[in-house]
Amino acid sequence: PGKSALQSNIRRLLEEFPITADGYFGSRGKTSDVRRIHSSEPATTSRRFFSIVSAGADSIRQERPECLRASFADGSHITWRLSSNSDGSPAVRLDLKLSGSGIKSVQRIHFVKG
């Protein structure tokens, strides 16, 4: 597990969820620090995103109902919530300690209908 698992997960994630030239997933949301990925089934898509990026994590624990946090040995964390506090959409927060992946290390991604 650990760093190599996370690096492998990122490669798999990029096959399904492309990033912008700046290293962000999705499109810019209403505020600059939130990204949006459009889907016909936002909850299912958010769970798919989380399951890919969290595979092989050192631990995955339930923080509260409908909220999971995956932790890797390098200090990276990925949090999935079925309902975000801001607009109620499913959300994933990336806090990655990887370098050289081309992905912005901290992202808040909301999965919205569309």
Beta strands, then each sheet from edge to edge (+ up, - down):
strand 1: 27-28
strand 2: 34-39
strand 3: 59-64
strand 4: 67-71
strand 5: 77-81
strand 6: 91-95
strand 7: 106-113
sheet 1: 1+ 2- 7- 6+ 5- 4+ 3-
end
